[in-house]
Amino acid sequence: MGVMRISHVSLSVMDIEASINHYVNVVGMYLTHKASDGTAFLKCWDEWDKYSVVLTPSDRASLNHVAYKVENDSDLDLFERRINEYGIKTEMAPRDALPFCGRALQFRLPSGQIMYLIAEKEYVGKAVGVLNPDPWPDDRHGAGANFLDHCLLVGELNPEKGINRVVDTSEFLKATMDFSLSEKMMYGPDASVLGGAFLFRGAKPHDIAIFGSTGPGFHHLSFFLEDWNAVRHAGDIMGKNRVDVESPPNRHGVTRGETIYFFDPNGIRNETFGGLGYPSYPDMPEITWTPETAPRAYFFHTLRPLESFATVFLPCS
């Protein structure tokens, strides 16, 4: 019972063909369906559901929603009750309201983004199959991303007005969906303001993260790669394709992930996230980062902050 993992991220994009090219030939995804309105559905080679990224043509780039997958359809009824009792309005969407999915529980996070919980999505299988599989598919391409790993959301943070959507969203996820906090970024002169939260449901360092900023938004979607060699190869692919790279191969102090941040043709930030960092379990003590260590926490090799990393993010529906 419960939330298992991220299911997909749905994005509005301004150039659908350039976007498909990016997610296929740079990230290494596979196009599994293209609807009559141009909406594209893509998956990574080691995923088994029909899609983990949805790209919808639009006149502006934005986040439509994020979705997480629960273990059983009956879990949706449990979470509907919990979330309503918490004071947040929900709506149970019928089967196929989200394409290729069963019924879906919709609500808006305290940080402002629309989230869905789903239990069923059309199964298409891994590219390597499940009977005596090879470690990778013969047609692996681009960066060869294994799977969608996590996303990072942005919520309003204004301590002077008593607004902290990082706290609000973290507490909501913990109370209603049994997420646990793995790491936290503290800010303020006495390091008392929670400005970044990393939460998990499985055994990874994080399945979702929330940062504080000027208002609601979407920071990035992250794709898992096996190791540092795969991250370096991804950097080569980005260079060959003239991708706008925000931060070249580096390591996080927080989560210990090996990383590259880069932008798709619409200015939507992507990440390749290498290695699992460490195993996370609910009894693991929370890791705390204090304000003066923020550059080291985010970019362990260079130890320098990136202004764009803290100020550039996507609006949400």
SERO-4910 file (N, C-alpha, C, O; in steps of 0.05 Angstrom, whole numbers):
BEGIN
 pado doro    nc1    nc2    nc3   cac1   cac2   cac3    cc1    cc2    cc3    oc1    oc2    oc3
  Met    A     17    -24      0      0      0      0     17     25      0     38     26     14
  Gly    A      9     45    -16     23     71    -14     35     80    -40     34     66    -61
  Val    A     46    104    -40     60    116    -63     86    100    -67    101     95    -49
  Met    A     91     92    -93    115     77    -99    137     95   -111    160     93   -103
  Arg    A    129    112   -130    150    126   -146    137    148   -163    112    150   -164
  Ile    A    153    164   -176    143    183   -195    133    168   -219    145    148   -228
  Ser    A    111    177   -230     99    164   -254    106    180   -279    116    168   -299
  His    A    100    206   -279    107    222   -303    106    251   -296     95    260   -276
  Val    A    117    267   -314    115    296   -314    103    304   -340    111    295   -362
  Ser    A     82    322   -339     69    332   -363     76    361   -367     73    378   -349
  Leu    A     87    368   -390     97    394   -397     84    405   -421     78    391   -440
  Ser    A     79    431   -422     72    445   -446     97    457   -459    114    468   -445
  Val    A    100    453   -485    124    461   -499    116    478   -524     94    475   -535
  Met    A    134    496   -532    128    514   -554    136    502   -581    123    509   -601
  Asp    A    155    484   -582    164    472   -607    163    442   -603    182    430   -592
  Ile    A    142    428   -612    138    400   -605    159    383   -620    169    364   -608
  Glu    A    166    389   -645    185    372   -659    213    375   -648    227    355   -645
  Ala    A    221    399   -642    247    403   -629    248    390   -602    269    380   -594
  Ser    A    226    391   -588    225    379   -561    227    348   -563    242    336   -547
  Ile    A    212    336   -581    214    307   -585    243    300   -592    254    280   -581
  Asn    A    255    315   -610    283    309   -618    301    310   -594    319    293   -591
  His    A    297    330   -576    314    332   -552    311    308   -534    331    296   -526
  Tyr    A    286    302   -527    282    280   -508    289    253   -519    295    234   -504
  Val    A    287    250   -546    295    224   -558    326    223   -562    339    204   -554
  Asn    A    336    243   -576    364    241   -585    385    252   -566    408    245   -568
  Val    A    377    268   -546    395    277   -526    391    261   -500    410    248   -491
  Val    A    367    261   -489    362    246   -464    363    216   -469    373    201   -452
  Gly    A    353    208   -492    354    179   -499    328    165   -495    327    140   -490
  Met    A    305    180   -495    279    168   -491    269    155   -517    281    157   -538
  Tyr    A    245    142   -515    232    130   -538    204    142   -540    190    145   -520
  Leu    A    196    150   -564    170    160   -569    151    136   -571    154    119   -588
  Thr    A    131    135   -553    113    112   -552     85    118   -564     70    100   -572
  His    A     78    144   -566     53    152   -578     53    181   -584     64    197   -570
  Lys    A     39    188   -606     35    216   -613      6    220   -620     -4    208   -639
  Ala    A     -8    237   -605    -36    241   -608    -42    259   -632    -24    272   -643
  Ser    A    -68    260   -640    -76    276   -663    -70    306   -659    -67    321   -678
  Asp    A    -70    315   -633    -64    344   -628    -35    349   -626    -27    372   -620
  Gly    A    -18    329   -630     11    332   -629     24    325   -603     48    324   -601
  Thr    A      7    320   -582     18    312   -556     35    287   -559     26    267   -570
  Ala    A     59    287   -547     78    265   -549     81    252   -522     82    265   -501
  Phe    A     83    225   -522     87    209   -498    113    194   -502    117    181   -522
  Leu    A    130    196   -481    157    184   -483    163    168   -458    153    174   -437
  Lys    A    181    148   -461    190    132   -439    220    127   -442    231    130   -464
  Cys    A    233    119   -420    261    111   -421    263     81   -424    243     67   -420
  Trp    A    286     71   -431    289     43   -439    284     24   -416    275      1   -420
  Asp    A    290     32   -391    287     14   -369    260     17   -354    256      6   -332
  Glu    A    242     33   -366    215     36   -354    196     17   -368    201      8   -391
  Trp    A    175     10   -355    156    -10   -366    128      2   -372    113     -9   -387
  Asp    A    121     24   -359     96     38   -366     99     53   -392    121     58   -401
  Lys    A     77     61   -404     77     72   -431     92     98   -433    103    104   -454
  Tyr    A     92    114   -412    106    139   -414    113    150   -386    101    143   -366
  Ser    A    134    167   -386    141    181   -362    144    211   -367    146    227   -348
  Val    A    143    219   -392    143    248   -400    121    252   -421    119    237   -440
  Val    A    105    273   -417     85    282   -436     91    310   -445     97    327   -429
  Leu    A     92    314   -472     97    340   -483     73    349   -499     65    336   -518
  Thr    A     61    371   -491     37    382   -504     43    408   -518     54    426   -506
  Pro    A     36    410   -544     42    435   -558     27    459   -546      3    456   -538
  Ser    A     40    482   -544     28    505   -532     43    530   -542     63    528   -555
  Asp    A     33    553   -534     46    578   -541     65    588   -519     77    609   -522
  Arg    A     67    572   -497     86    578   -476     94    552   -462     79    533   -462
  Ala    A    118    552   -451    127    529   -436    118    531   -407    119    552   -394
  Ser    A    107    509   -397     98    508   -369     95    479   -360     95    461   -376
  Leu    A     93    476   -334     86    450   -322     56    447   -322     42    464   -312
  Asn    A     46    425   -332     18    418   -330     12    404   -304     -5    413   -289
  His    A     26    383   -299     23    368   -274     46    349   -270     61    342   -289
  Val    A     48    339   -246     65    316   -240     47    294   -230     26    299   -218
  Ala    A     56    269   -234     39    246   -225     57    225   -212     80    221   -220
  Tyr    A     46    213   -191     60    192   -176     43    167   -176     19    169   -176
  Lys    A     56    144   -176     42    119   -178     40    105   -151     59    103   -136
  Val    A     15     96   -145     10     81   -120      8     52   -126      6     44   -149
  Glu    A     10     36   -105     12      7   -109    -15     -6   -119    -15    -23   -136
  Asn    A    -37      2   -107    -63    -10   -112    -84     11   -118    -82     34   -108
  Asp    A   -103      4   -135   -125     23   -141   -140     31   -115   -148     54   -113
  Ser    A   -143     13    -96   -157     20    -71   -142     41    -55   -154     55    -39
  Asp    A   -115     44    -60   -100     64    -46   -110     92    -53   -108    111    -37
  Leu    A   -121     95    -77   -132    122    -85   -154    131    -66   -157    154    -60
  Asp    A   -171    112    -58   -193    119    -39   -181    127    -12   -191    146      0
  Leu    A   -161    113     -3   -148    121     22   -136    149     21   -140    165     39
  Phe    A   -121    154     -1   -109    180     -3   -129    202     -8   -125    225      1
  Glu    A   -151    196    -21   -172    216    -24   -183    224      3   -187    248      8
  Arg    A   -187    205     20   -197    211     47   -176    227     63   -183    247     76
  Arg    A   -151    218     63   -130    231     78   -127    260     69   -125    278     86
  Ile    A   -126    264     43   -121    291     33   -144    310     38   -140    333     45
  Asn    A   -168    300     35   -192    316     42   -192    323     72   -198    346     79
  Glu    A   -185    304     89   -185    309    117   -163    329    125   -165    343    145
  Tyr    A   -142    330    108   -120    350    113   -129    378    106   -117    398    114
  Gly    A   -151    380     90   -162    406     83   -156    414     54   -161    437     47
  Ile    A   -147    396     38   -142    402     10   -162    387     -8   -167    363     -4
  Lys    A   -174    402    -26   -195    392    -43   -184    372    -64   -162    377    -75
  Thr    A   -198    350    -68   -190    330    -88   -211    326   -109   -235    334   -105
  Glu    A   -204    314   -131   -223    306   -151   -214    280   -163   -190    277   -170
  Met    A   -232    260   -164   -225    234   -175   -232    234   -205   -256    233   -212
  Ala    A   -212    234   -221   -216    234   -250   -221    205   -259   -209    187   -249
  Pro    A   -239    201   -279   -245    174   -288   -223    162   -305   -204    176   -313
  Arg    A   -225    136   -310   -206    123   -328   -203    138   -354   -222    147   -366
  Asp    A   -178    140   -363   -170    153   -388   -173    183   -388   -168    196   -409
  Ala    A   -180    195   -366   -178    224   -364   -149    232   -367   -143    252   -381
  Leu    A   -131    217   -355   -103    218   -362    -98    195   -383   -104    172   -376
  Pro    A    -88    201   -406    -86    181   -427    -72    156   -418    -51    157   -406
  Phe    A    -84    133   -425    -72    107   -420    -71    100   -390    -57     81   -382
  Cys    A    -86    114   -373    -85    110   -344   -113    102   -334   -133    108   -347
  Gly    A   -113     89   -311   -138     84   -297   -147    110   -284   -138    132   -291
  Arg    A   -165    107   -264   -174    132   -251   -151    146   -237   -131    133   -230
  Ala    A   -154    171   -233   -132    187   -222   -142    208   -202   -162    221   -207
  Leu    A   -128    209   -180   -136    228   -158   -120    254   -163    -96    254   -162
  Gln    A   -135    276   -167   -122    302   -173   -125    321   -149   -146    321   -136
  Phe    A   -105    336   -143   -105    357   -123    -83    377   -128    -65    371   -145
  Arg    A    -83    399   -114    -62    419   -117    -46    419    -92    -56    422    -70
  Leu    A    -20    417    -95     -1    418    -73     -1    445    -59     -8    465    -72
  Pro    A      6    447    -34      8    473    -21     28    492    -36     25    516    -34
  Ser    A     47    480    -50     66    497    -65     55    506    -92     67    523   -105
  Gly    A     31    497    -99     17    508   -122     15    490   -147      0    498   -165
  Gln    A     29    468   -148     28    451   -171      6    430   -170     -2    422   -148
  Ile    A     -5    422   -193    -24    401   -195    -10    374   -194     10    370   -208
  Met    A    -20    357   -176     -9    330   -174    -31    309   -178    -54    314   -170
  Tyr    A    -24    288   -191    -42    265   -193    -30    241   -180     -5    238   -179
  Leu    A    -47    224   -168    -39    198   -160    -54    178   -178    -78    180   -182
  Ile    A    -40    158   -188    -52    138   -205    -42    111   -196    -21    108   -183
  Ala    A    -58     90   -203    -50     63   -196    -45     46   -222    -30     27   -221
  Glu    A    -58     54   -244    -57     38   -268    -48     55   -292    -57     78   -295
  Lys    A    -29     45   -307    -21     57   -332    -14     34   -352     -4     13   -344
  Glu    A    -20     39   -377    -15     18   -397     14      8   -396     33     23   -395
  Tyr    A     16    -18   -395     42    -32   -394     53    -37   -422     38    -48   -438
  Val    A     78    -29   -427     90    -35   -453    116    -51   -450    126    -62   -469
  Gly    A    127    -52   -426    151    -68   -421    177    -53   -424    178    -32   -437
  Lys    A    198    -65   -413    225    -54   -415    236    -60   -443    228    -80   -456
  Ala    A    254    -43   -452    266    -47   -479    283    -73   -479    288    -83   -501
  Val    A    292    -82   -456    308   -107   -455    292   -131   -448    302   -154   -447
  Gly    A    265   -127   -444    249   -149   -436    254   -158   -407    269   -145   -393
  Val    A    241   -180   -399    245   -190   -372    253   -219   -371    256   -231   -349
  Leu    A    258   -232   -394    267   -259   -395    296   -260   -405    302   -253   -428
  Asn    A    314   -267   -386    343   -268   -392    352   -242   -406    365   -243   -427
  Pro    A    347   -219   -394    352   -193   -408    382   -186   -408    397   -194   -391
  Asp    A    389   -171   -429    416   -158   -430    416   -134   -411    395   -124   -403
  Pro    A    440   -125   -403    441   -102   -385    432    -75   -398    426    -56   -383
  Trp    A    431    -74   -424    422    -50   -438    411    -59   -465    419    -80   -475
  Pro    A    394    -42   -478    383    -50   -504    403    -44   -527    420    -26   -524
  Asp    A    400    -58   -548    418    -54   -571    414    -27   -584    432    -16   -596
  Asp    A    390    -16   -581    384     10   -594    386     33   -574    374     54   -579
  Arg    A    400     29   -552    404     52   -534    417     75   -549    435     71   -565
  His    A    408     99   -544    417    122   -559    418    147   -542    408    147   -519
  Gly    A    429    168   -552    432    193   -537    446    188   -511    466    172   -510
  Ala    A    437    200   -489    449    195   -463    441    168   -452    453    159   -432
  Gly    A    421    156   -463    412    130   -454    401    130   -426    406    111   -411
  Ala    A    385    150   -419    374    152   -392    358    126   -385    342    116   -401
  Asn    A    363    117   -361    349     92   -352    320     96   -346    303     81   -354
  Phe    A    314    117   -330    287    123   -321    285    151   -311    305    163   -303
  Leu    A    260    161   -309    255    186   -296    258    182   -266    245    165   -254
  Asp    A    276    198   -254    283    193   -226    267    210   -206    257    199   -187
  His    A    265    236   -211    251    253   -192    245    280   -206    253    285   -229
  Cys    A    231    297   -192    227    325   -200    231    343   -177    229    335   -154
  Leu    A    237    368   -183    240    389   -162    220    411   -167    220    423   -189
  Leu    A    204    417   -147    184    438   -149    193    463   -134    211    462   -118
  Val    A    180    485   -140    187    511   -128    162    522   -114    140    522   -126
  Gly    A    164    531    -90    142    543    -75    150    570    -63    174    575    -59
  Glu    A    130    586    -57    136    613    -46    149    611    -18    140    595     -1
  Leu    A    169    627    -15    183    629     11    186    658     18    202    672      5
  Asn    A    172    667     38    174    695     47    171    696     77    149    701     88
  Pro    A    193    691     91    192    690    121    180    715    134    167    713    154
  Glu    A    185    738    122    175    763    134    145    764    134    133    776    152
  Lys    A    132    750    115    103    749    114     92    723    126     68    717    126
  Gly    A    110    706    137    102    681    149     94    660    128     80    642    135
  Ile    A    104    663    104     98    644     82    122    625     78    144    634     72
  Asn    A    117    599     80    138    580     74    125    555     62    116    537     76
  Arg    A    122    554     35    110    532     22    127    507     21    118    485     16
  Val    A    153    510     27    171    487     29    162    471     54    159    446     52
  Val    A    158    484     76    148    471    100    120    460     96    115    437    102
  Asp    A    102    476     84     75    468     81     73    443     63     58    424     70
  Thr    A     88    442     41     87    420     23    100    395     35     90    373     31
  Ser    A    122    399     48    136    376     61    118    363     81    115    339     82
  Glu    A    106    379     98     89    368    119     64    355    107     55    334    117
  Phe    A     53    366     86     31    353     72     39    326     61     24    306     64
  Leu    A     61    324     47     70    299     36     75    278     57     70    254     53
  Lys    A     87    287     79     92    268    101     66    258    114     63    235    120
  Ala    A     48    277    119     24    270    134      4    254    118    -10    236    129
  Thr    A      2    259     92    -19    246     76     -9    222     60    -25    204     55
  Met    A     16    223     52     26    202     34     51    187     44     63    171     30
  Asp    A     58    193     70     79    178     83    106    181     71    123    163     72
  Phe    A    111    205     59    139    211     50    156    216     74    146    223     96
  Ser    A    182    212     71    202    217     92    222    238     82    227    239     58
  Leu    A    232    254    100    252    274     93    280    263     96    288    252    117
  Ser    A    295    264     74    323    254     74    343    276     80    361    273     96
  Glu    A    340    300     67    358    322     70    343    348     70    322    350     58
  Lys    A    354    368     83    342    394     84    363    416     82    385    414     93
  Met    A    355    438     68    372    461     66    361    483     84    338    491     81
  Met    A    377    493    102    368    513    121    380    540    113    402    542    104
  Tyr    A    364    561    117    372    588    110    366    607    133    355    599    154
  Gly    A    373    633    129    369    653    150    393    656    168    410    638    169
  Pro    A    394    678    183    418    684    199    423    663    221    446    659    229
  Asp    A    402    650    230    406    629    251    399    601    240    394    583    255
  Ala    A    399    599    213    394    573    200    368    560    210    367    536    214
  Ser    A    347    576    212    322    566    223    300    564    202    278    555    208
  Val    A    306    573    177    286    573    156    291    550    137    312    548    125
  Leu    A    271    532    134    273    510    115    269    521     87    246    529     80
  Gly    A    290    520     71    289    531     44    290    510     22    285    515     -1
  Gly    A    297    485     30    298    463     10    293    437     25    305    432     46
  Ala    A    276    420     13    270    394     25    271    372      4    261    375    -18
  Phe    A    283    350     12    286    327     -5    271    304      8    278    295     30
  Leu    A    251    293     -6    234    272      6    234    247    -10    237    248    -35
  Phe    A    230    224      3    230    199    -11    208    181     -1    197    184     21
  Arg    A    200    162    -19    182    141    -12    195    113    -15    188     95     -1
  Gly    A    214    111    -34    227     86    -38    253     85    -23    254     93      1
  Ala    A    274     75    -35    300     73    -22    321     91    -34    345     88    -29
  Lys    A    312    111    -50    330    130    -62    333    155    -45    316    159    -27
  Pro    A    353    172    -49    355    196    -33    331    215    -35    324    228    -16
  His    A    318    215    -59    294    232    -61    277    223    -85    288    215   -106
  Asp    A    251    225    -82    232    221   -104    219    247   -112    208    250   -134
  Ile    A    221    267    -95    211    294   -100    226    313    -82    235    306    -60
  Ala    A    230    338    -92    243    359    -76    228    385    -80    214    389   -100
  Ile    A    230    403    -60    217    429    -61    237    450    -52    250    447    -31
  Phe    A    239    471    -68    256    494    -61    238    519    -57    216    520    -68
  Gly    A    248    537    -41    234    562    -36    243    583    -55    267    585    -61
  Ser    A    225    600    -65    231    622    -83    209    643    -82    196    645    -61
  Thr    A    204    657   -104    185    679   -104    156    670   -108    138    684   -102
  Gly    A    153    645   -118    126    636   -123    126    608   -133    147    595   -135
  Pro    A    102    597   -140    101    569   -150    114    566   -177    113    583   -194
  Gly    A    126    543   -181    139    537   -206    150    509   -207    146    493   -189
  Phe    A    164    504   -228    177    478   -233    206    482   -239    213    497   -258
  His    A    223    469   -224    252    473   -227    264    454   -248    277    463   -267
  His    A    260    428   -244    271    409   -264    259    381   -262    248    374   -241
  Leu    A    263    366   -283    258    337   -283    285    324   -287    301    333   -302
  Ser    A    288    301   -273    315    289   -272    314    260   -282    295    245   -275
  Phe    A    334    252   -298    335    225   -309    359    211   -298    381    221   -296
  Phe    A    354    186   -290    375    170   -277    394    158   -297    386    148   -318
  Leu    A    420    160   -291    442    146   -306    457    129   -286    457    134   -262
  Glu    A    470    108   -296    481     88   -279    505     98   -262    507     91   -238
  Asp    A    523    113   -274    547    120   -260    560    144   -272    550    157   -291
  Trp    A    584    151   -262    599    175   -271    606    173   -301    605    193   -315
  Asn    A    613    149   -310    619    146   -339    595    153   -356    598    165   -377
  Ala    A    572    145   -347    547    151   -362    542    181   -362    532    192   -381
  Val    A    548    195   -339    544    224   -338    564    237   -357    556    256   -371
  Arg    A    589    228   -358    608    240   -377    599    236   -405    601    254   -422
  His    A    589    212   -412    579    206   -439    556    225   -445    554    235   -468
  Ala    A    538    230   -426    516    248   -430    526    276   -437    515    290   -454
  Gly    A    548    285   -423    560    310   -430    570    311   -458    567    332   -472
  Asp    A    582    289   -468    591    288   -495    567    291   -515    569    305   -535
  Ile    A    545    277   -509    522    278   -526    511    307   -527    503    316   -548
  Met    A    511    320   -503    501    348   -503    519    366   -519    509    384   -534
  Gly    A    545    363   -517    563    379   -532    560    374   -562    560    393   -578
  Lys    A    556    349   -570    553    343   -598    527    355   -609    526    362   -633
  Asn    A    507    357   -593    481    368   -601    477    397   -595    455    407   -598
  Arg    A    498    410   -586    497    439   -580    475    446   -560    460    466   -564
  Val    A    473    430   -539    453    434   -519    461    457   -500    485    460   -495
  Asp    A    442    472   -490    448    493   -471    453    481   -444    434    474   -430
  Val    A    478    479   -436    485    466   -410    489    488   -389    504    507   -393
  Glu    A    474    485   -368    475    504   -346    499    497   -327    514    515   -319
  Ser    A    502    472   -320    524    463   -303    536    438   -314    522    417   -315
  Pro    A    561    438   -323    573    414   -334    577    393   -313    571    398   -289
  Pro    A    587    369   -320    589    347   -301    600    356   -274    622    368   -272
  Asn    A    586    349   -253    592    358   -226    581    337   -207    570    317   -215
  Arg    A    584    342   -181    572    325   -161    556    342   -141    565    365   -135
  His    A    534    332   -132    520    344   -110    532    335    -83    541    312    -80
  Gly    A    533    354    -64    538    345    -36    512    333    -26    512    311    -15
  Val    A    490    348    -29    464    338    -22    457    315    -41    459    318    -66
  Thr    A    449    292    -30    442    267    -44    466    253    -56    464    229    -63
  Arg    A    489    266    -59    514    255    -70    512    248    -99    529    234   -110
  Gly    A    491    256   -113    487    250   -141    507    263   -159    517    285   -154
  Glu    A    514    249   -181    532    259   -202    514    271   -223    495    258   -233
  Thr    A    519    296   -231    498    311   -245    508    328   -268    531    336   -269
  Ile    A    489    333   -286    491    355   -306    464    368   -307    444    354   -307
  Tyr    A    463    395   -307    439    409   -311    440    422   -339    460    433   -347
  Phe    A    418    420   -354    417    430   -381    388    436   -388    370    429   -374
  Phe    A    384    451   -410    358    460   -418    349    447   -444    365    443   -462
  Asp    A    323    441   -445    312    432   -470    306    456   -488    311    479   -479
  Pro    A    296    453   -513    293    476   -531    273    497   -521    272    519   -532
  Asn    A    257    490   -501    237    509   -490    247    523   -465    232    539   -453
  Gly    A    272    518   -457    282    529   -432    274    514   -408    276    525   -385
  Ile    A    265    489   -411    257    472   -388    282    458   -378    296    444   -394
  Arg    A    288    461   -353    313    449   -342    310    419   -339    290    409   -328
  Asn    A    330    405   -349    333    376   -345    357    371   -328    375    388   -325
  Glu    A    358    347   -316    382    338   -302    387    309   -309    368    293   -312
  Thr    A    412    302   -312    420    274   -312    432    269   -284    449    284   -275
  Phe    A    422    248   -271    429    243   -243    441    215   -241    428    195   -244
  Gly    A    467    214   -236    482    189   -236    486    178   -209    491    193   -190
  Gly    A    484    151   -206    489    138   -181    465    141   -162    449    159   -165
  Leu    A    463    123   -143    441    124   -124    447    139    -98    430    143    -81
  Gly    A    472    149    -95    479    165    -72    482    148    -47    504    142    -38
  Tyr    A    459    141    -36    458    124    -11    430    113     -9    412    124    -21
  Pro    A    427     91      6    400     80     10    385     97     31    397    106     51
  Ser    A    359    101     26    343    117     45    321     99     57    308     84     42
  Tyr    A    318    101     83    297     87     97    284    106    117    297    125    126
  Pro    A    259    101    125    246    120    143    260    125    169    256    145    182
  Asp    A    277    106    178    291    110    204    318    123    200    333    127    220
  Met    A    325    131    175    350    145    171    349    173    183    329    187    179
  Pro    A    369    182    197    370    209    208    371    230    185    384    225    165
  Glu    A    356    252    189    356    273    169    383    286    167    396    292    187
  Ile    A    391    292    142    416    306    137    410    336    134    391    343    120
  Thr    A    426    353    148    420    382    148    444    397    136    467    391    142
  Trp    A    438    416    118    458    434    107    452    462    116    429    472    114
  Thr    A    473    476    126    470    503    136    476    524    114    488    516     94
  Pro    A    467    549    117    468    568     95    495    571     82    497    573     58
  Glu    A    517    572     98    543    577     86    553    554     69    572    557     54
  Thr    A    540    531     71    549    507     56    533    503     31    536    483     16
  Ala    A    514    521     25    496    517      2    511    512    -25    504    494    -39
  Pro    A    532    528    -32    546    523    -57    558    495    -58    558    482    -79
  Arg    A    569    486    -36    580    459    -34    559    438    -36    563    416    -47
  Ala    A    536    443    -24    514    424    -25    504    419    -53    499    397    -61
  Tyr    A    502    441    -69    492    439    -96    513    431   -116    508    414   -133
  Phe    A    537    443   -114    558    438   -134    584    433   -119    600    451   -115
  Phe    A    588    408   -112    609    400    -95    637    404   -107    656    409    -92
  His    A    639    402   -133    665    405   -146    674    434   -149    697    441   -143
  Thr    A    655    451   -157    663    479   -163    659    497   -139    672    518   -137
  Leu    A    641    490   -120    637    506    -95    628    534   -101    631    551    -84
  Arg    A    616    538   -124    606    565   -131    577    564   -138    568    546   -151
  Pro    A    562    583   -128    533    584   -134    528    592   -163    544    607   -174
  Leu    A    506    583   -174    497    592   -201    472    609   -197    452    599   -186
  Glu    A    473    634   -206    450    651   -203    425    640   -217    403    641   -206
  Ser    A    429    629   -241    406    618   -256    393    595   -241    369    591   -244
  Phe    A    409    579   -226    398    556   -213    378    564   -192    359    549   -186
  Ala    A    381    587   -180    363    597   -159    341    615   -170    322    620   -155
  Thr    A    343    624   -195    324    644   -204    308    635   -229    287    647   -234
  Val    A    317    615   -244    303    607   -268    287    582   -263    298    561   -257
  Phe    A    261    585   -266    244    562   -264    219    566   -281    213    588   -290
  Leu    A    204    544   -285    181    544   -303    155    550   -289    151    541   -267
  Pro    A    138    566   -302    111    570   -289     95    544   -290    101    526   -305
  Cys    A     75    543   -273     58    519   -272     29    527   -277     21    549   -272
  Ser    A     14    507   -287    -15    512   -293    -31    517   -267    -55    522   -269
***
